[in-house]
Amino acid sequence: MIIYNVTCNVNQDIAEEWLSWMQEVHIPEVMETGFFTKYRLVKVMHNQAGDDGINYSIQYHTENEQKLNEYQTLHGPGLKQKTLEKYGEKVLAFRTLLEVIVD
């Protein structure tokens, strides 16, 4: 099992709107691609000193790296672009790949 983790730093002034948009629009679009079996959306409880935004992590579960690579080739760029067009630099994201050892 592979987890595609997207950590987002969201400006406080748009955090509520962004969170609603993620739950109602973006995450459903990602899940509709069929490459992920489930997801989890979590709030990072303690931000680093000097970090004014709110941090969230979206963890998309997939069976293997091949499926993730297909998603990233076929759908990832377009979905990233939608977010960028909507929120610009008010949302900064970085992605990590995790391998589940014990579930």
Secondary structure, DSSP 8 states (H G I E B T S, - for coil): -EEEEEEEEE-GGGHHHHHHHIIIIIHHHHHHTS--SEEEEEE-SS--TT--SEEEEEEEEES-HHHHHHHHHHTHHHHHHHHHHHHGGGEEEEEEEEE-S--
